[in-house]
Amino acid sequence: MDLVMEADIGTFMPLGMQFSGKAEAKAIMSEVMKLLEPINVTKLYDHGEGTDISFWMEAGVPGASILDDISKYFWFHHSEGDTMTVQNPTWMNLCAAIWTVVSYVVADLEEMLPR
């Protein structure tokens, strides 16, 4: 397994990706994020984590999560408004683009991300 990813904090306007892994893996992920320049989401931050991926990360697998603007997260979280109808389609598309590009490129690497 090259990389585990989680998006458990919503799909709001993405600001970049959070990543946890060795410095060599982070350097590779920084290059991957540059591919997202057309949608202006190229920043790579530390601390890619999540409760659903922590088991693998503790075993040494690099982890990532989208960093997005969560200022409205608790407006909807576990409320009657927590439905797909309140999702912003543009933000959803941007988040999907990030996951798609990162997943595809990492899966297509000749070598696994360093551990």
C-alpha positions, 0 to 999 in steps of 0.5 A, a space after each residue: 500500500 503506497 498511501 492511505 487517504 481520508 476525507 472525514 472533515 467534509 468537502 468544503 473549499 479545498 486549500 491543499 493537502 495534508 501529508 504525513 510520511 518521510 521527507 523523501 515521500 513528502 518531496 514526491 508528494 510536493 511534485 504531485 501537488 504541482 499537477 493541481 496548479 490549474 485548480 490552484 490547490 498546490 499546497 502540501 501541509 504537514 499532518 495528514 491524518 485521520 481516525 480511519 487511516 491511523 492504523 495504517 499510518 502507525 504501521 508506516 504507511 504515508 497518509 494524506 487528507 484534504 485540508 479545506 475551509 471547515 469554518 461551516 463544518 459544524 453548521 451541518 455536521 450530524 444535523 438535519 442539514 447534513 445531506 448532499 443537497 447542501 454540498 457546493 458542487 464546485 467544492 465537491 468537484 475540486 475535492 474529487 479532482 484532488 483525490 483523483 489526481 493524487 490517487 492516479 499519480 501515486 498508483 502509477 509511480 514506479 516505486 512505492 512512496 518511501 517509508 
